[in-house]
């Protein structure tokens, strides 16, 4: 009976963990377009990182179960490994997205400089693509080449925003779409775009630095828990091993590990700021 209760509890907690990590509804409406899947975000906040977390956690749990560890404990450790994988991928994705946006801001500055020198917009984008040293070079090069080949600027920019749903790239695409649709001074609007991207990046960095204290506190609490468990095992090995081998002890250890995993995932989600 206790096994069934603990398994049901773990199932509910894992379901809540997966639901908390799934993208929110508003995160799916990134850019208006004919594609019903337009605007679904990628990276650490999207389904890709969640799939990797589930695969990694499942493989870890399976490997531990094969070595003879209790099923509840193996599953709990698998959940914790999946959460850590998801958090790590989210951090890496955020850094990659920020680097791309800053590269776009630098490229937009080159476009503005070329426009103010008297060049045409498409020519300015092509020149900036040749001079940019960063991930934005390929984006600008593809944009210029597709427009020159006769594709609609609106469809090209819409496709760009769908494939690169970072806020800075979407803002750049929206500004260019407005210019191609209604005309006006592209230099002034793109200059504002570049400034907005840099301001947003600064806010994101400040927010991330302030969240480090909270994240470090949580990691410290978890580390203290395992440190105390290790000291107790060193002091009373027979009692600790007997408790871990018992039905109730095995279930409680697995439940505590899952609760730690849920706490890590929840704190990571709460400290993530949308700017």
Secondary structure, 3 states (H helix, E strand, C coil): CHHHHHHHHHHHHHHHHHHHHCCCHHHHCCCCCCCCCCCCCCHHHCHHHHHHHHHHHHHHHHHHHHCCCCHHHHHHHHHHHHHHHHHHHHHHHHHHHHHHHHHHHHHHHHHHHHHHCCCCHHHHHHHHHHHCCCCHHHHHHHHHHHHHCCCCHHHHHHHHHHHCCCHHHHHHHHHHHHHHHHCCCHHHHHHHHHHHHHHHHHHHHHHHHHHHHHHHHHHHHHHHHHHHHHHHHHHCHHHHHHHHHCHHHHHHHHHHHHHHHHHHHHHHHHCCCCC
